[in-house]
Amino acid sequence: MGPGQSILITGASSGIGREAAMRLVRAGHLVLAGGRRPDALAGLARAAGGRLADADLRRLFDTNVFGLLAVTRAFVPAMRQRGAGRVVNVGSIMGRVAMPLLGAYNASKHAVAAATDALRMELPRSGSPWSWSNRARSGPPSPPGP
């Protein structure tokens, strides 16, 4: 196994899984650790020096938040002009809860949920229909707000 590989370890909260995660991090690998105890996983991340680089954080928000808003802003004027159209943003449960070691991802999804909720209230006033789905399972989008 060459250095710098991405490695998923389940059961990394304690014992052999935790020790394997620590050794692989020290060897220069990116370790994606999973386990049942969030407090233990957070401790593992601290012990391993886990952090998200600024460039990765910016890329995450550029994709999940700013990209979504840019596309929405590009299409809404034409929808207003035609007096028809619908925007459907598919959210994530991670926009409503937070999980250890996923803080940046959770923050980006919270931002999407907040922006979408605000647009859901703002766009109907301007005559643009709006739908938003934040479901764990597939299904049709919710109807536009009043």
Rosetta silent file (secondary structure, phi, psi, omega in degrees, C-alpha in Angstrom):
SEQUENCE: MGPGQSILITGASSGIGREAAMRLVRAGHLVLAGGRRPDALAGLARAAGGRLADADLRRLFDTNVFGLLAVTRAFVPAMRQRGAGRVVNVGSIMGRVAMPLLGAYNASKHAVAAATDALRMELPRSGSPWSWSNRARSGPPSPPGP
SCORE:     score description
SCORE:     0.000 S_00000001
   1 L     0.000  118.818  179.657    0.000    0.000    0.000 S_00000001
   2 L   -78.215  155.775  179.636    1.596    3.264   -1.128 S_00000001
   3 L   -66.727  154.528  176.364    1.437    6.417    1.014 S_00000001
   4 L    85.964   10.999  177.904   -1.306    8.936    0.442 S_00000001
   5 L   -82.958  157.050  173.900   -4.130    6.485   -0.194 S_00000001
   6 E   -92.439  128.983 -175.109   -7.660    6.958    1.127 S_00000001
   7 E  -132.072  127.599  176.789   -8.601    4.192    3.543 S_00000001
   8 E   -95.275  128.663  176.527  -11.974    3.548    5.195 S_00000001
   9 E  -124.556  119.758  173.103  -11.876    1.933    8.623 S_00000001
  10 L   -92.998  155.124 -178.889  -15.066    0.857   10.338 S_00000001
  11 L    70.950   33.114 -175.548  -15.015    0.171   14.052 S_00000001
  12 L   -88.695    6.566 -178.989  -12.394    2.875   14.594 S_00000001
  13 L   -68.417  -30.152 -176.311  -13.822    4.012   17.943 S_00000001
  14 L  -159.850  174.954  172.157  -11.549    1.719   19.935 S_00000001
  15 H    61.288 -138.986 -175.695   -9.233   -1.270   19.931 S_00000001
  16 H   -62.150  -40.357 -179.797   -7.688   -2.581   16.740 S_00000001
  17 H   -60.936  -44.523  179.014   -9.699   -0.204   14.531 S_00000001
  18 H   -64.559  -45.237 -179.275   -8.490    2.866   16.436 S_00000001
  19 H   -63.495  -41.376  178.385   -4.892    1.680   16.460 S_00000001
  20 H   -62.864  -42.143  178.988   -5.009    0.901   12.721 S_00000001
  21 H   -60.329  -46.596 -179.764   -6.409    4.363   12.018 S_00000001
  22 H   -61.589  -45.924 -179.272   -3.645    6.049   14.028 S_00000001
  23 H   -62.737  -41.232 -179.231   -0.877    4.026   12.339 S_00000001
  24 H   -69.058  -37.350  175.491   -2.243    4.714    8.866 S_00000001
  25 H   -62.189  -46.128  179.842   -2.539    8.461    9.539 S_00000001
  26 H   -62.934  -26.614  179.156    1.070    8.521   10.771 S_00000001
  27 L   -83.659   -0.252  175.365    2.070    6.705    7.565 S_00000001
  28 L    97.231   13.110 -179.969    0.568    9.563    5.509 S_00000001
  29 L   -92.018  156.754  170.906   -2.775    8.110    4.506 S_00000001
  30 E   -88.890  116.138 -177.663   -6.170    9.804    4.507 S_00000001
  31 E  -105.424  126.015  174.198   -8.241    7.795    6.965 S_00000001
  32 E  -102.857  104.288 -172.516  -12.027    7.874    6.862 S_00000001
  33 E   -99.255  134.922  176.597  -12.960    6.526   10.278 S_00000001
  34 L  -126.328  153.045  178.852  -16.375    5.167   11.203 S_00000001
  35 L  -177.607  175.397 -175.988  -17.738    3.853   14.460 S_00000001
  36 L   -90.021  -14.311 -174.959  -20.692    3.838   16.836 S_00000001
  37 L  -112.117  100.620 -177.913  -19.354    6.276   19.447 S_00000001
  38 H   -56.153  -37.761  179.934  -19.204    9.879   18.195 S_00000001
  39 H   -64.061  -39.523  179.003  -17.216   11.042   21.237 S_00000001
  40 H   -69.166  -37.141  177.964  -14.552    8.398   20.605 S_00000001
  41 H   -67.406  -38.045  176.861  -14.373    9.301   16.898 S_00000001
  42 H   -64.043  -40.225  176.070  -13.963   12.970   17.784 S_00000001
  43 H   -63.338  -39.314  177.168  -11.131   11.989   20.149 S_00000001
  44 H   -62.469  -44.202  179.834   -9.533    9.955   17.364 S_00000001
  45 H   -61.361  -42.046  178.247   -9.714   12.928   15.002 S_00000001
  46 H   -65.069  -44.415 -178.687   -8.050   15.175   17.595 S_00000001
  47 H   -64.675  -32.981 -178.188   -5.351   12.600   18.321 S_00000001
  48 L   -87.225   -2.388 -179.429   -4.658   12.121   14.612 S_00000001
  49 L    73.089   26.369 -178.015   -4.489   15.869   13.965 S_00000001
  50 L   -63.560  132.014  176.539   -7.507   15.668   11.667 S_00000001
  51 L  -160.862  161.076  179.554   -8.460   18.921   10.017 S_00000001
  52 L  -103.736  125.976  179.332   -9.850   20.238    6.777 S_00000001
  53 L   -65.170  150.051 -179.780   -7.542   22.426    4.689 S_00000001
  54 H   -54.799  -41.394 -178.982   -8.825   25.909    3.844 S_00000001
  55 H   -63.785  -38.380  178.378   -8.854   25.081    0.122 S_00000001
  56 H   -67.191  -39.852  178.836  -10.987   21.990    0.764 S_00000001
  57 H   -63.079  -44.745  178.597  -13.384   23.990    2.917 S_00000001
  58 H   -63.629  -41.484  178.753  -13.754   26.639    0.215 S_00000001
  59 H   -62.706  -40.219  178.552  -14.285   23.981   -2.464 S_00000001
  60 H   -60.998  -47.458  179.801  -16.973   22.344   -0.298 S_00000001
  61 H   -71.925  -34.921  176.380  -18.878   25.639    0.131 S_00000001
  62 H   -59.681  -41.530 -178.660  -18.309   26.620   -3.524 S_00000001
  63 H   -75.434  -55.577 -171.151  -19.966   23.391   -4.606 S_00000001
  64 H   -75.975  -31.562 -174.224  -22.707   22.916   -2.031 S_00000001
  65 H  -111.504  -62.942 -172.810  -23.732   26.523   -1.378 S_00000001
  66 H   -67.492  -35.246  176.501  -22.420   29.072   -3.849 S_00000001
  67 H   -64.190  -45.479  178.259  -22.864   26.820   -6.893 S_00000001
  68 H   -59.937  -45.493 -179.190  -26.474   26.085   -5.975 S_00000001
  69 H   -67.470  -37.179  179.314  -27.206   29.778   -5.414 S_00000001
  70 H   -64.415  -43.734  178.905  -25.474   30.810   -8.662 S_00000001
  71 H   -64.984  -43.326  178.973  -27.537   28.367  -10.722 S_00000001
  72 H   -60.414  -47.361 -179.299  -30.732   29.443   -8.971 S_00000001
  73 H   -63.145  -30.240  179.910  -29.969   33.123   -9.543 S_00000001
  74 H   -71.696  -33.156 -174.601  -29.278   32.423  -13.219 S_00000001
  75 H   -94.913  -29.190 -175.033  -32.643   30.748  -13.845 S_00000001
  76 H   -59.729  -41.732  179.656  -35.087   32.657  -11.624 S_00000001
  77 H   -57.895  -40.683  178.955  -35.177   35.855  -13.763 S_00000001
  78 H   -67.724  -36.140  177.474  -36.287   33.891  -16.845 S_00000001
  79 H   -65.728  -41.348  177.656  -38.903   32.072  -14.786 S_00000001
  80 H   -62.550  -42.843 -178.584  -40.228   35.387  -13.514 S_00000001
  81 H   -62.882  -40.835  178.238  -40.345   36.777  -17.033 S_00000001
  82 H   -78.277  -19.170 -176.458  -42.312   33.758  -18.291 S_00000001
  83 L    73.790   19.743 -178.132  -44.447   33.693  -15.170 S_00000001
  84 L  -153.046  160.439  176.898  -43.836   29.956  -14.847 S_00000001
  85 L   133.218  170.041 -179.225  -41.257   27.482  -13.673 S_00000001
  86 L  -150.758  138.516  175.180  -40.208   25.610  -10.597 S_00000001
  87 E  -111.452  128.594  177.612  -36.986   25.301   -8.638 S_00000001
  88 E  -122.891  113.159  172.719  -36.405   22.091   -6.700 S_00000001
  89 E   -99.799  126.541  177.799  -33.444   21.935   -4.329 S_00000001
  90 E   -95.509  116.974 -177.157  -32.827   18.483   -2.935 S_00000001
  91 L   -92.133 -170.168 -178.870  -31.486   18.812    0.584 S_00000001
  92 L  -136.507  146.761  175.596  -29.817   16.486    3.010 S_00000001
  93 H   -59.094  -24.416  178.771  -30.654   15.459    6.537 S_00000001
  94 H   -66.548  -11.015  173.531  -27.155   16.740    7.301 S_00000001
  95 H   -84.191   -2.192 -179.292  -28.647   20.217    6.853 S_00000001
  96 L  -121.450  -15.822  179.547  -30.776   19.641    9.938 S_00000001
  97 L  -131.882  166.060  175.401  -28.414   17.741   12.245 S_00000001
  98 L  -122.284  148.282 -179.147  -24.704   17.833   13.019 S_00000001
  99 L  -131.862  146.422  176.186  -22.338   14.867   13.286 S_00000001
 100 L   -59.140  143.189  177.905  -18.818   14.578   14.682 S_00000001
 101 L    70.706    3.345  178.776  -16.077   14.865   12.055 S_00000001
 102 L  -122.581   21.278 -173.754  -18.564   16.249    9.520 S_00000001
 103 H   -54.904  -45.340 -178.760  -18.760   19.816   10.802 S_00000001
 104 H   -67.090  -44.114  177.972  -17.784   21.522    7.543 S_00000001
 105 H   -62.432  -46.087  177.603  -20.118   19.356    5.462 S_00000001
 106 H   -57.957  -43.663 -179.493  -22.925   19.883    7.996 S_00000001
 107 H   -60.979  -41.447  179.577  -22.310   23.645    7.910 S_00000001
 108 H   -66.106  -39.176  179.581  -22.567   23.720    4.112 S_00000001
 109 H   -72.686  -32.888  172.713  -25.803   21.733    4.175 S_00000001
 110 H   -62.994  -40.872  178.560  -27.205   23.962    6.947 S_00000001
 111 H   -62.545  -42.287  177.365  -26.422   26.955    4.710 S_00000001
 112 H   -61.600  -45.430 -179.499  -28.264   25.316    1.796 S_00000001
 113 H   -61.646  -43.577 -178.761  -31.271   24.581    4.024 S_00000001
 114 H   -66.826  -45.342  179.754  -31.371   28.161    5.348 S_00000001
 115 H   -64.069  -42.272  179.630  -30.986   29.765    1.913 S_00000001
 116 H   -64.798  -41.704  178.884  -33.577   27.445    0.411 S_00000001
 117 H   -62.535  -41.829  177.873  -36.016   28.123    3.235 S_00000001
 118 H   -64.399  -44.719  179.099  -35.623   31.878    2.736 S_00000001
 119 H   -64.973  -34.500  177.010  -36.097   31.563   -1.027 S_00000001
 120 H   -57.972  -35.881  179.647  -39.151   29.365   -0.444 S_00000001
 121 H   -83.579  -32.601 -175.309  -40.732   32.320    1.348 S_00000001
 122 H   -80.395  -43.692 -172.438  -39.411   35.041   -0.971 S_00000001
 123 H   -66.670  -39.466  178.073  -40.034   33.636   -4.444 S_00000001
 124 H   -58.996  -30.786  177.463  -43.800   33.015   -4.213 S_00000001
 125 H   -64.390  -25.951 -179.285  -44.214   36.717   -3.450 S_00000001
 126 H   -95.553    4.245  178.275  -42.566   37.422   -6.783 S_00000001
 127 L    90.209    5.528  179.616  -44.797   34.965   -8.629 S_00000001
 128 L   -98.417  124.963  175.218  -42.229   32.168   -8.968 S_00000001
 129 L   -64.162  155.056 -175.672  -43.283   28.685   -7.829 S_00000001
 130 E  -149.132  135.461  175.062  -40.852   27.013   -5.442 S_00000001
 131 E  -134.885  153.176  176.530  -40.353   23.496   -4.146 S_00000001
 132 E  -146.494  134.289  177.557  -37.800   21.972   -1.836 S_00000001
 133 E  -116.483  129.207  175.558  -37.204   18.377   -0.919 S_00000001
 134 L  -133.264   73.173 -172.082  -35.284   17.415    2.216 S_00000001
 135 L  -123.105  147.899  175.611  -36.001   13.719    2.372 S_00000001
 136 L   -81.581  -20.283 -179.883  -34.050   10.650    3.302 S_00000001
 137 L  -119.920  166.960  178.347  -36.007    8.638    0.746 S_00000001
 138 L   -71.784  154.072  176.477  -37.087    9.318   -2.825 S_00000001
 139 L   169.622  169.318 -178.729  -40.351   11.013   -3.412 S_00000001
 140 L   -69.785  153.343  177.043  -41.974   13.941   -5.146 S_00000001
 141 L   -65.669  157.525  177.545  -41.009   17.478   -4.100 S_00000001
 142 L   -69.703  151.846  178.752  -43.215   19.337   -1.691 S_00000001
 143 L   -66.838  157.864  179.563  -45.790   21.686   -3.241 S_00000001
 144 L   -62.449  150.642  178.385  -44.926   25.373   -3.484 S_00000001
 145 L   -70.357  169.120 -178.650  -45.619   27.519   -0.461 S_00000001
 146 L   -66.700    0.000    0.000  -48.494   29.994   -0.292 S_00000001
